[in-house]
Amino acid sequence: MSKQSDLALEFGAEPELGQDRAHSARMYDYYLDGKSNYIVDREAAADVAAAFPAIEVTVRANRAYTRRVGEYLARQGVRQFIDVGMGIPASPHLHEVVQAVTPGATVVYADNDPTVLVYADELEDGTPEGTTRCVEADLQQPNELLAAVERTGCIDFGQPVALSLHALLDFVPDGMNPYAMVGQLVRRLSPDSYLSLSHSTGDFAPERWKAVVGAYRQHGIPTQPRTKAEVLRFFHGLELTAPGLAVAQRWRPSPASGPSLATDRQVSVYAGVARKPAAL
């Protein structure tokens, strides 16, 4: 493995994976027909699916958006990417998408979840010209997260960076002050950087999504779908690119890029990307 593509992971004691309780990342993996999940996750996922039968469409539309926005940002000339809350790896990974456009691109993945970090070695297959790293860091501690990224030595915060927060803030309730977390991260980015975000919503099926929240909480997982106005708040001071904040399958759709024929109700995920102007 080359020096450029190796992963920078620092572990302390043997991680406790919580295999006796449901886990949002493993449930997400199950929705995608992955194999990195346990019966407790599948049981929890079944309860969510009972509340909202289209949940697999939701997850796949979010994944498709992740691919499209990665390619879009790489084509805008962005060469540095930070993906927070990467989840259990599922190909195509973000670095595979952006390095297919720009082979020399750098991608740093950040997550604090022991379950996710166990699978981080699957992110070793970057291009020889590019750089792929993974750090253990927590969104709830934005400054420490940025410091962990900076210690890799492969992100130049004086140059544009694309920051991805996909299907992550859904699991950060208002009581944890997620808007402040995002604001701290964005303030560190240089002008012409981008924030890409996706987030579940109950706007199109409010009763169903109340039941989804109940199903997750029943299994010890706090979650909070947000309205369009609430999701837009995360982009405060930034300039949304066309088509603005849209339901995920409507954000720059392309052939064979995901469930484009799904309804807004089935998808129930807002997605958007915004540029940081010089004045911010």
C-alpha positions as CSV (number, residue, x, y, z in Angstrom):
1,M,0.0,0.0,0.0
2,S,1.4,3.4,-1.0
3,K,2.2,6.2,1.4
4,Q,-0.3,8.4,-0.4
5,S,-3.3,6.0,-0.1
6,D,-2.7,4.6,3.3
7,L,-5.2,5.2,6.1
8,A,-4.4,7.2,9.2
9,L,-6.4,5.5,12.0
10,E,-5.5,5.7,15.6
11,F,-7.2,3.2,17.9
12,G,-6.9,3.0,21.7
13,A,-8.4,0.0,23.4
14,E,-10.3,-2.7,21.6
15,P,-13.6,-1.0,20.5
16,E,-16.9,-2.0,22.0
17,L,-19.2,-2.5,19.0
18,G,-22.5,-2.7,20.8
19,Q,-23.6,-5.9,19.0
20,D,-26.4,-6.4,21.5
21,R,-28.2,-3.2,20.4
22,A,-29.4,-1.8,17.1
23,H,-27.1,0.6,15.4
24,S,-28.0,3.3,12.8
25,A,-25.0,2.6,10.5
26,R,-25.6,-1.2,10.5
27,M,-29.3,-0.6,9.8
28,Y,-28.4,1.7,6.9
29,D,-26.1,-1.1,5.7
30,Y,-29.0,-3.6,5.9
31,Y,-31.3,-1.2,3.9
32,L,-28.6,-1.3,1.2
33,D,-28.5,-5.2,1.2
34,G,-25.1,-5.1,2.9
35,K,-23.7,-7.9,5.1
36,S,-22.3,-5.9,8.0
37,N,-25.3,-6.1,10.3
38,Y,-26.7,-8.3,13.0
39,I,-30.1,-9.7,13.8
40,V,-30.8,-6.8,16.3
41,D,-30.2,-4.3,13.5
42,R,-32.5,-6.2,11.1
43,E,-35.2,-6.4,13.7
44,A,-34.9,-2.6,14.2
45,A,-34.9,-2.0,10.5
46,A,-38.0,-4.1,10.1
47,D,-39.8,-1.9,12.7
48,V,-38.7,1.2,10.7
49,A,-39.9,-0.4,7.5
50,A,-43.3,-1.1,9.1
51,A,-43.6,2.6,9.9
52,F,-42.4,3.7,6.5
53,P,-42.3,1.0,3.9
54,A,-40.4,3.1,1.4
55,I,-37.3,3.4,3.7
56,E,-35.1,1.4,1.3
57,V,-36.0,3.9,-1.5
58,T,-35.1,6.7,0.9
59,V,-31.7,5.3,1.6
60,R,-30.9,4.4,-2.1
61,A,-32.0,7.9,-3.2
62,N,-29.6,9.4,-0.6
63,R,-26.7,7.1,-1.9
64,A,-27.4,8.2,-5.4
65,Y,-27.3,11.8,-4.4
66,T,-23.9,11.2,-2.7
67,R,-22.5,9.8,-6.0
68,R,-23.9,12.6,-8.1
69,V,-22.8,15.5,-5.9
70,G,-19.3,14.0,-5.5
71,E,-18.9,13.9,-9.3
72,Y,-20.4,17.4,-9.6
73,L,-18.0,18.9,-7.1
74,A,-15.0,17.2,-8.6
75,R,-16.0,18.7,-12.0
76,Q,-16.2,22.1,-10.4
77,G,-12.5,21.7,-9.7
78,V,-12.6,20.8,-6.0
79,R,-9.7,18.5,-5.1
80,Q,-10.2,18.2,-1.4
81,F,-13.1,16.4,0.3
82,I,-14.0,15.8,4.0
83,D,-16.8,13.3,4.5
84,V,-18.1,13.3,8.1
85,G,-20.1,10.3,9.3
86,M,-19.0,8.1,6.4
87,G,-21.0,5.1,7.7
88,I,-20.1,1.5,6.9
89,P,-18.3,1.6,3.5
90,A,-20.4,0.7,0.5
91,S,-19.0,1.0,-3.0
92,P,-18.8,3.3,-4.9
93,H,-17.1,5.2,-2.1
94,L,-16.8,8.9,-2.3
95,H,-13.1,8.7,-3.1
96,E,-13.8,6.3,-6.0
97,V,-16.3,8.8,-7.4
98,V,-14.2,11.9,-7.2
99,Q,-10.9,10.3,-8.1
100,A,-12.6,8.9,-11.3
101,V,-12.9,12.6,-12.3
102,T,-9.8,13.9,-10.7
103,P,-7.3,11.2,-10.0
104,G,-5.2,13.4,-7.7
105,A,-8.1,14.3,-5.4
106,T,-7.8,13.9,-1.6
107,V,-10.6,12.4,0.5
108,V,-10.5,12.4,4.3
109,Y,-13.3,10.3,6.0
110,A,-14.2,11.1,9.6
111,D,-16.3,9.1,12.0
112,N,-16.3,8.3,15.7
113,D,-18.3,5.1,15.6
114,P,-16.3,2.0,16.4
115,T,-18.6,-0.1,14.3
116,V,-17.8,2.0,11.2
117,L,-14.1,2.3,11.9
118,V,-13.7,-1.5,11.9
119,Y,-14.5,-1.4,8.2
120,A,-12.2,1.5,7.3
121,D,-9.6,-0.7,5.7
122,E,-12.1,-1.0,2.7
123,L,-11.1,2.6,1.9
124,E,-7.6,1.7,0.9
125,D,-8.2,1.4,-2.9
126,G,-7.6,5.0,-3.9
127,T,-5.7,6.0,-7.1
128,P,-1.9,6.1,-6.9
129,E,-2.1,9.9,-7.5
130,G,-4.7,10.5,-4.9
131,T,-4.9,10.4,-1.1
132,T,-7.4,8.6,1.1
133,R,-7.3,8.9,4.8
134,C,-9.7,8.1,7.7
135,V,-9.7,9.7,11.1
136,E,-11.5,9.0,14.3
137,A,-13.4,12.2,15.2
138,D,-16.8,13.3,16.5
139,L,-19.1,15.9,14.9
140,Q,-20.2,17.0,18.4
141,Q,-16.6,18.3,18.8
142,P,-16.1,20.3,15.6
143,N,-12.8,21.9,16.6
144,E,-11.3,18.5,17.6
145,L,-12.6,17.0,14.3
146,L,-10.9,19.7,12.3
147,A,-7.7,19.2,14.3
148,A,-7.8,15.5,13.5
149,V,-8.2,16.2,9.8
150,E,-5.4,18.7,9.9
151,R,-3.1,16.2,11.6
152,T,-3.3,14.0,8.5
153,G,-1.3,16.7,6.7
154,C,-3.2,16.2,3.4
155,I,-5.9,18.9,3.6
156,D,-4.9,22.5,3.0
157,F,-7.6,24.6,4.6
158,G,-6.4,27.6,2.7
159,Q,-7.8,26.0,-0.5
160,P,-11.4,25.0,-1.3
161,V,-12.7,21.9,0.5
162,A,-16.0,20.1,-0.1
163,L,-17.5,19.1,3.3
164,S,-20.1,16.3,3.2
165,L,-22.7,15.7,5.9
166,H,-25.0,13.1,4.4
167,A,-27.7,11.3,6.3
168,L,-25.9,12.4,9.5
169,L,-27.7,15.4,11.1
170,D,-30.9,13.3,11.2
171,F,-29.3,11.7,14.3
172,V,-28.4,14.9,15.9
173,P,-31.5,16.3,17.7
174,D,-31.9,20.0,18.3
175,G,-30.9,19.6,22.0
176,M,-27.3,18.8,20.8
177,N,-27.2,22.2,18.9
178,P,-26.4,20.8,15.4
179,Y,-26.6,24.2,13.8
180,A,-23.7,25.4,15.9
181,M,-21.7,22.3,15.0
182,V,-22.1,22.9,11.3
183,G,-21.4,26.6,11.6
184,Q,-18.0,25.9,13.3
185,L,-17.0,23.5,10.6
186,V,-18.0,25.9,7.8
187,R,-16.2,28.9,9.4
188,R,-12.9,27.0,9.1
189,L,-13.3,26.4,5.3
190,S,-11.8,28.8,2.8
191,P,-14.0,30.8,0.3
192,D,-15.2,28.8,-2.6
193,S,-15.5,25.7,-0.4
194,Y,-18.8,23.7,-0.5
195,L,-21.1,22.2,2.0
196,S,-23.1,19.2,0.8
197,L,-25.9,18.0,3.0
198,S,-28.7,15.5,2.9
199,H,-31.4,15.1,5.6
200,S,-34.6,13.1,6.1
201,T,-37.9,15.0,6.3
202,G,-41.5,14.4,7.4
203,D,-42.8,17.1,5.1
204,F,-44.5,14.6,2.7
205,A,-45.7,12.0,5.1
206,P,-45.8,13.5,8.6
207,E,-47.6,10.7,10.4
208,R,-45.4,8.0,8.9
209,W,-42.3,9.9,10.0
210,K,-43.6,10.3,13.5
211,A,-43.8,6.5,13.5
212,V,-40.2,6.3,12.1
213,V,-38.9,8.5,15.0
214,G,-40.8,6.2,17.4
215,A,-39.3,3.1,15.9
216,Y,-35.8,4.4,16.1
217,R,-36.2,5.6,19.6
218,Q,-37.7,2.3,20.7
219,H,-34.3,0.8,19.8
220,G,-32.3,3.5,21.6
221,I,-31.5,5.6,18.5
222,P,-32.5,9.3,18.7
223,T,-33.5,10.8,15.3
224,Q,-35.1,14.0,14.1
225,P,-36.4,14.5,10.6
226,R,-36.6,18.2,9.7
227,T,-38.7,20.5,7.6
228,K,-37.4,22.2,4.5
229,A,-37.0,25.5,6.4
230,E,-35.1,23.7,9.2
231,V,-32.7,22.0,6.7
232,L,-32.1,25.3,4.9
233,R,-30.9,26.8,8.2
234,F,-27.8,24.6,7.9
235,F,-26.8,26.6,4.8
236,H,-27.0,30.0,6.5
237,G,-24.7,32.5,4.8
238,L,-23.9,30.1,1.9
239,E,-24.9,30.3,-1.7
240,L,-27.0,27.3,-2.8
241,T,-26.2,26.0,-6.2
242,A,-29.0,25.1,-8.7
243,P,-31.5,23.5,-8.2
244,G,-31.3,24.6,-4.5
245,L,-32.5,22.4,-1.7
246,A,-34.4,19.7,-3.5
247,V,-35.8,16.3,-2.8
248,A,-32.8,14.0,-3.4
249,Q,-33.9,12.3,-6.6
250,R,-34.6,15.8,-8.1
251,W,-31.1,17.1,-7.4
252,R,-29.4,17.1,-10.9
253,P,-30.8,13.6,-11.8
254,S,-28.9,11.6,-14.4
255,P,-29.6,8.3,-16.2
256,A,-29.2,5.2,-14.0
257,S,-28.1,7.3,-11.0
258,G,-30.7,6.0,-8.6
259,P,-34.5,5.8,-8.1
260,S,-35.3,8.8,-10.2
261,L,-39.0,7.7,-10.7
262,A,-39.6,7.6,-6.9
263,T,-42.1,10.1,-5.5
264,D,-41.2,12.9,-3.0
265,R,-43.1,11.0,-0.4
266,Q,-41.1,7.8,-0.9
267,V,-37.8,9.6,-0.9
268,S,-38.4,12.1,1.9
269,V,-34.8,13.4,1.9
270,Y,-33.8,16.9,1.1
271,A,-30.4,17.4,-0.5
272,G,-28.4,20.4,-1.5
273,V,-24.9,21.8,-2.0
274,A,-23.9,25.4,-1.3
275,R,-20.7,27.5,-1.9
276,K,-19.0,29.6,0.7
277,P,-18.7,33.2,-0.5
278,A,-15.6,35.3,0.1
279,A,-17.6,37.6,2.4
280,L,-18.6,34.9,5.0
